[in-house]
Amino acid sequence: MNQRLKQHICNALQVCYERGTLKSAQLPEIVLEVPARAEHGDFSTNLAMVLARAEKMAPRKIAEALVSVLEESATEWGRVEIAGPGFINFFLPSDHWFGTLKEVLRCGVDYGRSNVGKGKKIQVEFVSANPTGPLHIGHGRGAATGDAVAAVLNAAGYEVQREYYLNDAGNQMQTLGRSLLLRYRELLGEAIEFPEDCYQGDYIRDLAKEVLESKGRALLKLSEKEAIEQIGAYGGGQIREGIDTDLEDFGVRFDNWYSEQSLYDRGEVERGIALLKERGLTYELDGALWFKTTDFGDDKDRVLVRSNGVTTYFASDVAYHKEKYERGFDLVIDVWGADHHGYVPRMKAVLAGLGRDTDDLQCILVQLVNLLRDGKPVAMSTRSGEFVTLRQVIDEVGKDACRFFFLSRRSDSQLDFDLELAKKQSNENPVYYVQYAHARVCSINRNAAEAGITLPSAGEVDFSQLTLEEELALVKQLSRYGEVIEAAAQHFEPHRIVFYLQDLAARFHSYYNKGRVLTEDIETSRARLYLINGVRTVLENALLLLGVSAPERM
């Protein structure tokens, strides 16, 4: 609807230029907004104000020229009015809105999807937690965000790949092996002063117990290096399996798991460094090799190779992002914790150094989650290494509530997650409120079937029976779903889908509470049944984009 009306306005503007009533020949972007008050129409544009300077004419005079052309097709587009200094307000006929309702039921699961992305290849890399410990709730919010961003981009016509970057190289794997070996020796009775730079959580002790049960004292016969490698490989494998299971149960599935170690094994890190050298973007200082990131806006230059010859994590990130674009992605989206905000300019510098537009990399920063219970902060153990895992939250409140709450705010704003609220079966719980709207329609469908009332086809519906303001308001809300998806995709903001769902659910519940859907009049009942199944279709489609189920019974 929005795009068709924009084209209609654009055509009217071109007619004005052809007739000479307007002269600048400019074709600015046409912005349509939904007025806050119904008496101001269904859509409004400020195009006349935008053109005022170029036309050297009062905005209201420009609006009059446009409206004179628009009124020539008023039977198709309804009433057009000029308001204030030159706003043009459109009042669309009900036939247009009921045409949208037909489209919802005709398209079904595909309603709201578009091809604005035109198959542009996008990679979304998210979670990418080190395989050195279980996922915590911060990882969970990042997982929900990345997965939902990928879903809305796919719905908007982009070709999307979900990728997990496995940090399986470097010191952290050595530290894991050393942490496990020390706990293993401790379990065998050795007095161990556990270093602060080792992994502290109880999961380390639990994994060490597993090794002890399966290997006995065998690791003591190995050299320390061999023991660390062996126990580290076991621990890393078990943690990786746990991460896989948690993500699977959370409804997140990756198209590709990419190993950091593979970059070294295939010589990609060396090739990345060599390319920067060829471009004259490196220099040596104090025995280390530096990348001139300050040439591209970073606050200081960054080390690629330390003075001891060991490459930095930054060097592998250079190689990794270089290789992403070599795989053919037009746009790369990295979903990071908010503590990585300082990493954004240096990675933008990498793109500039590789000769790419820095906008080809977009970084989504995910803020912290404040876990509450009945409005009070959840008490955390003061012991080092303790944190609330994603698994604990999934087990307590379920996948659906977990994902919905994580996506209920902009990712770059802190989130309060109340565990007790997430479990409530009441209107206070936002995910319950939305899911219950879907279940309510399904219940009405069952009641209709028992009464012998079947869902009509579009040609069988008498839309003149839908006379309530709430009914037309519901249809208008359904018509905006595609635009919400496109905006969520354009700005990488899946919380827009959550806001839309809450609004749609509220409108439906209000309509339901005002009167009966199934009445004594069969034609009214069939028209209302058609309407609410349009609502059910959009509720289900939007929930599935968020990775949340649409239950038929609650």
Secondary structure, 3 states (H helix, E strand, C coil): CHHHHHHHHHHHHHHHHHHCCCCCCCCCCCCEECCCCHHHCCEEECHHHHHHHHHCCCHHHHHHHHHHHHHHHHHHHCEEEEECCCEEEEECCHHHHHHHHHHHHHHHHHCCCCCCCCCCEEEEECCCCCCCCCCEHHHHHHHHHHHHHHHHHHHCCCEEEEEEEECCCCHHHHHHHHHHHHHHHHHCCCCCCCCCCCCCCHHHHHHHHHHHHHHCCHHHHCCHHHHHHHHHHHHHHHHHHHHHHHHHHCCCCCCEEEEHHHHHHCCHHHHHHHHHHHCCCEEEECCEEEECHHHHCCCCCEEEECCCCCECHHHHHHHHHHHHHHCCCCEEEEEEEHHHCCHHHHHHHHHHHCCCCHHHEEEEEECCEEEEECCEECCCCCCCCCCCEHHHHHHHHCHHHHHHHHCCCCCCCCEEEEHHHHHCCCCCCHHHHHHHHHHHHHHHHHHHHHCCCCCCCHHHCCHHHCCCHHHHHHHHHHHCHHHHHHHHHHHCCCHHHHHHHHHHHHHHHHHHHHCCCCCCCHHHHHHHHHHHHHHHHHHHHHHHHCCCCCCCCC
